[in-house]
């Protein structure tokens, strides 16, 4: 499987992460999180692979997250409902996502990326 870099091109953190990968000659498939929003099945697989809670995949600083008042609503949602919600709009997903063969990195934390790549 190829590395998949999922980004929102206007996001400054995504630009920084992309440059980080390119500077290290890491090969990846580039996906726009809005144009090619991850599917329910992709997200389900990636969440399991990451071994992190589903809530880590939400863009909690995003406008849409706040408008939908998800900090209150997620508490009562099932895992399946959360994944369906994430797959409904790419702007709800924390970015960038880097899908590797054995892990999924959420957001850009240089130290974490250095250890995994």
Backbone as CSV, one residue per row, in Angstrom:
resi,resn,N_x,N_y,N_z,CA_x,CA_y,CA_z,C_x,C_y,C_z
1,UNK,0.842,-1.186,0.000,0.000,0.000,0.000,0.884,1.246,0.000
2,UNK,0.488,2.238,-0.739,1.216,3.506,-0.773,0.790,4.382,0.396
3,UNK,1.692,5.269,0.806,1.340,6.268,1.812,0.296,7.201,1.213
4,UNK,-0.677,7.596,2.023,-1.703,8.524,1.568,-1.637,9.755,2.459
5,UNK,-1.461,10.901,1.842,-1.424,12.179,2.551,-2.734,12.888,2.264
6,UNK,-3.527,13.090,3.315,-4.837,13.696,3.153,-4.783,15.089,3.759
7,UNK,-5.060,16.081,2.910,-4.864,17.470,3.319,-5.984,18.365,2.820
8,UNK,-6.014,19.548,3.420,-6.806,20.657,2.905,-5.760,21.651,2.410
9,UNK,-5.655,21.856,1.088,-4.551,22.634,0.520,-4.359,24.042,1.085
10,UNK,-5.420,24.662,1.602,-5.293,26.019,2.140,-4.788,26.030,3.591
11,UNK,-4.707,24.876,4.200,-4.315,24.746,5.607,-2.797,24.891,5.757
12,UNK,-2.373,25.823,6.593,-0.932,26.068,6.764,-0.218,24.874,7.388
13,UNK,-0.864,24.172,8.295,-0.255,22.982,8.900,-0.083,21.886,7.857
14,UNK,-1.055,21.746,6.967,-0.956,20.752,5.895,0.210,21.089,4.963
15,UNK,0.377,22.362,4.646,1.484,22.790,3.783,2.821,22.463,4.435
16,UNK,2.917,22.710,5.722,4.145,22.424,6.468,4.429,20.914,6.473
17,UNK,3.395,20.117,6.693,3.550,18.657,6.713,3.946,18.123,5.339
18,UNK,3.337,18.666,4.301,3.648,18.235,2.936,5.108,18.541,2.594
19,UNK,5.568,19.722,2.975,6.957,20.103,2.747,7.891,19.172,3.520
20,UNK,7.492,18.820,4.736,8.270,17.896,5.564,8.463,16.568,4.821
21,UNK,7.387,16.043,4.254,7.457,14.782,3.509,8.316,14.925,2.252
22,UNK,8.080,15.992,1.510,8.829,16.203,0.264,10.321,16.386,0.534
23,UNK,10.665,17.109,1.592,12.078,17.316,1.938,12.778,16.012,2.297
24,UNK,12.003,15.013,2.711,12.565,13.708,3.081,12.348,12.653,1.995
25,UNK,11.900,13.113,0.838,11.656,12.235,-0.308,10.718,11.074,0.015
26,UNK,9.731,11.350,0.859,8.722,10.343,1.186,7.683,10.355,0.080
27,UNK,7.450,9.224,-0.515,6.461,9.115,-1.591,5.071,8.968,-0.984
28,UNK,4.108,9.638,-1.604,2.738,9.568,-1.103,1.749,9.926,-2.202
29,UNK,0.534,9.455,-2.008,-0.593,9.848,-2.842,-1.237,11.026,-2.126
30,UNK,-1.431,12.116,-2.836,-1.983,13.343,-2.258,-3.490,13.380,-2.493
31,UNK,-4.263,13.586,-1.416,-5.722,13.683,-1.533,-6.229,14.935,-0.850
32,UNK,-7.113,15.630,-1.529,-7.787,16.791,-0.962,-8.942,16.278,-0.105
33,UNK,-8.944,16.652,1.160,-9.917,16.129,2.116,-11.357,16.543,1.795
34,UNK,-11.520,17.619,1.034,-12.860,18.079,0.664,-13.311,17.421,-0.642
35,UNK,-12.427,17.409,-1.645,-12.770,16.822,-2.945,-12.899,15.305,-2.881
36,UNK,-12.092,14.685,-2.044,-12.109,13.224,-1.896,-12.202,12.873,-0.417
37,UNK,-13.326,13.235,0.180,-13.533,12.964,1.605,-13.409,11.460,1.857
38,UNK,-12.642,11.085,2.881,-12.526,9.654,3.192,-13.896,9.021,3.413
39,UNK,-14.034,7.812,2.931,-15.296,7.084,3.046,-15.442,6.493,4.447
40,UNK,-16.636,6.034,4.738,-16.918,5.365,6.005,-15.947,4.197,6.206
41,UNK,-15.812,3.367,5.168,-14.944,2.177,5.278,-13.480,2.560,5.475
42,UNK,-13.012,3.570,4.727,-11.628,4.029,4.907,-11.404,4.504,6.333
43,UNK,-12.303,5.350,6.818,-12.155,5.884,8.170,-12.188,4.771,9.218
44,UNK,-13.086,3.846,9.044,-13.186,2.726,9.995,-11.861,1.964,10.052
45,UNK,-11.300,1.684,8.885,-10.018,0.975,8.801,-8.901,1.801,9.423
46,UNK,-8.854,3.070,9.096,-7.773,3.933,9.584,-7.856,4.168,11.084
47,UNK,-9.056,4.269,11.611,-9.225,4.448,13.057,-8.710,3.221,13.786
48,UNK,-9.059,2.036,13.277,-8.548,0.793,13.881,-7.030,0.736,13.785
49,UNK,-6.493,1.086,12.633,-5.050,1.048,12.406,-4.309,2.013,13.330
50,UNK,-4.905,3.164,13.573,-4.250,4.182,14.409,-4.220,3.784,15.883
51,UNK,-5.170,2.960,16.293,-5.341,2.565,17.696,-5.585,3.785,18.593
52,UNK,-6.197,4.805,18.009,-6.527,6.017,18.764,-8.050,6.154,18.815
53,UNK,-8.549,6.878,19.809,-10.002,7.080,19.903,-10.538,7.827,18.676
54,UNK,-11.753,7.511,18.308,-12.399,8.147,17.162,-12.405,9.673,17.322
55,UNK,-12.622,10.142,18.534,-12.718,11.590,18.751,-11.441,12.317,18.349
56,UNK,-10.302,11.633,18.325,-9.044,12.252,17.877,-9.098,12.627,16.401
57,UNK,-10.006,12.028,15.649,-10.117,12.291,14.224,-10.962,13.529,13.920
58,UNK,-11.590,14.115,14.931,-12.412,15.302,14.708,-11.568,16.565,14.759
59,UNK,-11.851,17.472,13.837,-11.192,18.776,13.777,-11.894,19.693,14.783
60,UNK,-11.486,19.578,16.043,-12.171,20.290,17.120,-11.989,21.806,17.050
61,UNK,-11.017,22.271,16.293,-10.826,23.721,16.159,-11.535,24.282,14.925
62,UNK,-12.204,23.422,14.182,-12.879,23.850,12.952,-14.192,24.572,13.205
63,UNK,-14.523,25.441,12.279,-15.766,26.225,12.359,-16.986,25.306,12.357
64,UNK,-16.992,24.330,11.468,-18.140,23.426,11.341,-18.358,22.637,12.635
65,UNK,-17.276,22.176,13.235,-17.345,21.437,14.506,-18.048,22.284,15.565
66,UNK,-17.659,23.548,15.640,-18.257,24.454,16.639,-19.705,24.780,16.284
67,UNK,-19.972,25.046,15.001,-21.346,25.375,14.579,-22.312,24.231,14.892
68,UNK,-21.832,23.005,14.713,-22.676,21.836,14.954,-22.730,21.455,16.434
69,UNK,-21.968,22.177,17.255,-21.894,21.911,18.700,-21.559,20.448,18.989
70,UNK,-20.581,19.937,18.255,-20.240,18.524,18.372,-19.607,18.160,19.708
71,UNK,-19.008,19.117,20.379,-18.424,18.792,21.685,-19.504,18.270,22.641
72,UNK,-20.742,18.716,22.452,-21.855,18.251,23.283,-22.485,16.979,22.709
73,UNK,-22.541,16.888,21.387,-23.270,15.797,20.732,-22.485,14.484,20.661
74,UNK,-21.164,14.561,20.549,-20.361,13.342,20.386,-20.495,12.395,21.572
75,UNK,-20.747,12.951,22.734,-20.853,12.153,23.959,-21.907,11.059,23.825
76,UNK,-23.019,11.384,23.171,-24.138,10.447,23.061,-24.157,9.642,21.757
77,UNK,-23.148,9.831,20.918,-23.129,9.137,19.622,-22.379,7.814,19.711
78,UNK,-22.825,6.846,18.919,-22.109,5.573,18.823,-20.879,5.760,17.932
79,UNK,-19.967,4.809,17.970,-18.791,4.870,17.104,-19.206,4.919,15.638
80,UNK,-20.187,4.123,15.275,-20.645,4.088,13.881,-21.208,5.457,13.468
81,UNK,-21.978,6.082,14.337,-22.535,7.401,14.035,-21.418,8.438,13.869
82,UNK,-20.397,8.347,14.699,-19.268,9.275,14.599,-18.534,9.111,13.271
83,UNK,-18.315,7.866,12.868,-17.608,7.606,11.608,-18.454,8.086,10.423
84,UNK,-19.762,7.846,10.481,-20.661,8.332,9.420,-20.599,9.847,9.324
85,UNK,-20.582,10.510,10.463,-20.511,11.963,10.491,-19.190,12.447,9.885
86,UNK,-18.086,11.844,10.280,-16.777,12.222,9.728,-16.751,12.051,8.210
87,UNK,-17.337,10.965,7.732,-17.304,10.680,6.290,-18.266,11.568,5.499
88,UNK,-19.107,12.324,6.200,-20.078,13.174,5.511,-19.494,14.521,5.090
89,UNK,-18.388,14.936,5.730,-17.811,16.242,5.411,-16.341,16.265,5.826
90,UNK,-15.462,16.424,4.853,-14.028,16.420,5.117,-13.567,17.484,6.089
91,UNK,-14.319,18.580,6.191,-13.928,19.660,7.096,-14.100,19.276,8.572
92,UNK,-14.770,18.175,8.832,-14.904,17.699,10.212,-13.691,16.886,10.662
93,UNK,-12.867,16.477,9.699,-11.734,15.593,9.995,-10.481,16.406,10.292
94,UNK,-9.807,16.028,11.368,-8.541,16.683,11.712,-7.545,16.394,10.599
95,UNK,-6.773,17.397,10.266,-5.836,17.252,9.167,-4.480,17.823,9.535
96,UNK,-3.475,17.420,8.807,-3.485,16.378,7.782,-3.563,14.989,8.411
97,UNK,-3.911,14.032,7.568,-3.835,12.614,7.927,-2.756,12.008,7.053
98,UNK,-1.918,11.196,7.651,-0.930,10.453,6.881,-1.161,8.977,7.156
99,UNK,-1.624,8.275,6.131,-1.919,6.855,6.254,-0.699,6.076,5.785
100,UNK,-0.102,5.349,6.708,1.068,4.519,6.420,0.636,3.059,6.408
101,UNK,1.556,2.166,6.094,1.217,0.740,6.070,0.759,0.220,7.426
102,UNK,1.361,0.737,8.501,1.084,0.170,9.817,0.591,1.196,10.837
103,UNK,0.256,2.399,10.386,-0.183,3.433,11.316,-0.874,4.561,10.557
104,UNK,-1.582,5.382,11.299,-2.195,6.590,10.752,-1.806,7.738,11.681
105,UNK,-1.197,8.768,11.105,-0.803,9.937,11.878,-1.857,11.018,11.690
106,UNK,-2.313,11.573,12.806,-3.397,12.559,12.798,-2.810,13.909,13.183
107,UNK,-2.966,14.893,12.289,-2.366,16.192,12.547,-0.861,16.104,12.308
108,UNK,-0.189,17.237,12.342,1.254,17.238,12.093,2.002,17.556,13.378
109,UNK,2.609,16.514,13.908,3.492,16.659,15.066,4.844,16.125,14.606
110,UNK,5.772,17.019,14.363,7.048,16.651,13.728,7.760,15.503,14.446
111,UNK,7.765,15.527,15.763,8.456,14.466,16.524,7.823,13.098,16.230
112,UNK,6.492,13.047,16.235,5.772,11.804,15.970,6.044,11.336,14.532
113,UNK,6.010,12.258,13.592,6.236,11.906,12.193,7.652,11.386,12.001
114,UNK,8.608,12.016,12.659,10.009,11.601,12.536,10.187,10.165,13.011
115,UNK,9.479,9.790,14.066,9.570,8.435,14.613,8.903,7.404,13.699
116,UNK,7.865,7.803,12.994,7.075,6.855,12.206,7.486,6.722,10.745
117,UNK,8.131,7.757,10.218,8.445,7.742,8.785,9.865,7.252,8.552
